[in-house]
Amino acid sequence: MALNMSDYAVGRASFTWAPPARFNFARDVIDRWGERDPDKLAMWWVDDHGHERRITYREMSERSRRLCNVFAQAGVKRGDTVIVMLPRVVAWWEIMTACLRMGAVMSPGTTQLAPKDLAYRIQASNAAAIITDEKNAAKIAAVGDVAQHVSARLCVGAEVAGWLNYEAAVSAASAVFEAADTTPSDDALCYFTSGTTGYPKMAIQTQGYGLAHQITGHYWLDLTPADLHWNLSDTGWAKAAWSSYFAPWNCGAALFIHHTETFDAKRTLEILARYPVTTFCGAPTIYRMLVLQDLTAYQFPHLRHVVGAGEPLNPEVIETWLAATGLTIRDGYGQTESVLLCASFPCLEPRFGSMGKPSPGIDLAVIDDEGKALPPDREGDVAVRIEPRWPPGLFKEYRGDEERTRKCFRHGWYLTGDRAYVDKDGYFWFVGRADDVINSAGYRIGPFEVESALLEHPAVAESAVVSSPDEMRGEVVKAFVVLAPGFIGDEALIKALQEYVKSVTAPYKYPRKIEFVAALPKTVSGKIRRVELREREWAK
């Protein structure tokens, strides 16, 4: 595998994917870096109270082996599922490494999960172990008999009756543990991911997924062993596995972790200026909040490369950040079910608002209903070719849901569920989720373009665009708008925003309805939950 790409075409052509017959990420990546340099930094952890910790690869390796012995003594074995609900504490990384080492399946979840969510996950995954903190341990107690089969319960940071104290158990355990001799196709992660209907499904990733994130780390994040990488992602989101675990540690980089209860744009900029962070990754929502600050008040002497992921980033945000910092935010596209599929790689001339071009090793296309690649500028389904060889890092299945698994594979392709088009130069342009596209009087309208147009107006801090029922047109564009400070949401501003959108994009795309809101519903990872807004509209 070529691990640099100064020329996109050459990098694509020279890429080969040949995973070894046996692979265990903990043994073959974490341990190897620790063996090469016992003092090599793996993580620099800070919180809002002045606490700091620096952990080497060797220390991470040792702690994970101790935890493996704790698991084994509690009856957890290879193939068992371990549910983990923790904020950005060091234990989360130790647990991920231990699960990979012993061949257990880690199932990360956000700390915002409710008891009902937990009960479903425990039952669906047949979890053998749960690791969480004191606050969330109470939620487990609330699910009653549903969790009675769970053989190991570990609480981080507190003593809770009926639970093993994580720190005490790990510190007392032996540091000798032989890693499971796993294959790249062995189960490693179970992510619960929502579909359009029903409860979340279990997306299963493998040990090979960790190895495949070399694509993410080397080509997009542009990481080397000399880098300190900060990814702003909740530990319950797959993006944490992407950019807060596999991709940086594949490259021998160090992670910068800021443990905080709430996001604060000013505090984030202060940290970015204070610490020697060289590369940074954030969701579009993060960047939108950062550019509302006075960026000229900060200097980032070590920062050299920044990326965004989760949804396309509005061009005007990229331009504002570039003007203030001299750095272009490079978009990356992928899913819980994949590694990086497409990106604005450092070697590419950026086209603001574009998804960039396909990753090395990934045959990505925009296809029609028959599985044929569409010509330039024709909208269709974003798909990854799965024949004749399975692509690097693509998930294994939606466990327990053969129908959903079957529906996302068609004509030799994996369907991402997203809509896009490709321009004549091979750049991909996101239109929206297949179920987000608005069809108004025969016109197909993607929410992103309307949101971007609104965001150019000084009165708009954030916007989300969805379909709204209309007797005449079937459905029309409705915008939910969060105002920038100093603006008043009245009829005059509604008309001004409508006229502005008409002036910067096709007139038929303007929002016929606008509602001013204090905040937009979002996922933990910062993605706007358009589905929630759309359902609210259609329920009226």
Phi, psi and omega in degrees: 000123174287133187246023170214159185211082176280337177233122187299311184297319179293318179298318178296315185291328185272354184287134173229145179241105182222075181296148180292163180294326178237135180205131174225117188301319181297315182287314191270350178239297183300308182297321183297316179296322179293326179287324181292322182211104183301337182260007184292126183288129176257327185208138172240108188252133177224160173229188183276002185245017178086004179276141177220146174221143174239124185240130178273166175299322180295319178295319177297319178299312182295315180299321181293324178293321176298316181295324176303319179291325174298314178302310183300318180294334180271002177095005177279133183231174179305132179094344179287153180264133179243112178276130183233123176232097181217150172284197184281066175253155186302328181304328181301318181287325176296320181292315178303314181295320180294317179298315178298319183298315185267358178082017173279165183253113179276135177238093182286147176215150178292151178289354179274000178299141178268163179308322179298319178298317182295318179301317179296315182293320179298316181290313185297321184268351185053050187301138177262341182212151175226132176233126182204191178254181185300316182301316183276342175297328178295328178292324178295321178299329183286344182272353174065227188293345181304326184261012186293336181277353181290118188277335182230128177231117181240133179249128181266126172088003182199161173264120179231131182303132179087358181241146171286137173284120188303307186297316181296317182294316182292317182297328183274347185279159177292147178265010179258118178202126180274128182296144175296137181275071187281164175255163178299341181264000179286143180300142180224325184222147176231107179256129175274116185235135185284143173252191180283337180222158173074187180284163177302150180253157182269105176273119185261123175250160188244175175301326179295337176299319178298316179295320183295340178288003165302325178299312180297314187287311185283315189275321185260307179287342175060041187270150175226171178298347181270356187270152170243111190253130179244118176244121180273089181216139173294144182293345179276352182262145180299338179298335175294320176295320178303293196250357175246009179211278190298307186298310180295318184284335168304322186270357181076015179281166175259144178269139168255124183237125175249113180269116180213156181282322183224153178280135176227118185299315182296315179298320179299315179295322179296318179293318180298327179280330186278318185263156183280049178290128182258330180226146189219139178227131178213158176287157178309321179301322179298311181295323178298324179284325180294319183285351174282346177276169176278092184293338180291347180278357184235152172231140182238079189295335183262340186291128182234344187206132180226145181224161177229149181204159178122320173193163182299144180265135183297136182305322183294330176291317178300318181294319180296315179296317180298317181297326183274327188245342185081006182246136177270129175285120183263113180292146173228146183233130175189190184218173170304326184279001188212174164269196179297125181259330188200146182195162169272084185292154181304333181277353182266146170290119185290143171239104189302128182098346180275154174282348183091213183235161184301148179290153169304136180086354182244121175268094184254140180209165170255120189239164175267187183293344181261003179085015180262137179295134182274153177289169181306144174069015176253123181287141178197197182272133175284127186218152178245128180289132182247002179234143007276350181236144176294132184287156180301129170076007177282140186299166185274313184184167164267100187299132179080007180220078181298326182294313180294321177300314182296322184293333183269002174241125184208133175054036179082016180232153166262125181269122183285340185088005178254156177247142180199178170220161179246132179277179186293342180262006176089007176278138179268142180231118183290135175256315179159174171297151181303329180263006177260342184295133183262129178249100184245113179053037178090349178269129177267124187234122176274136184296330187298318182295321179291318178299319180296319179296317179298320184293340177290337181283135184298341181280348189254122174270318178210156176210154174223133185243131179221172175278149177225138184297141180216129184297323184278314188257002184085302174206152179230169179280128173238136179246130170261124190239130170262122185281148171286156181305139175095357181251149181247128181277094179232182182298325180297320180289323176304311181295322180296319179293320179298315180293325180294315179299318178301327185280339184249353177213180181303130186304329182292349182272354186294150181285114179287342176232138176225132176234128178273131182229158180284329181202159178256143177293136183222157171282171178301327182281357177098001177285139177289131179273079179299327182301322180293318179292319181296316180297323178297319180295314185282348177276347182292000000 
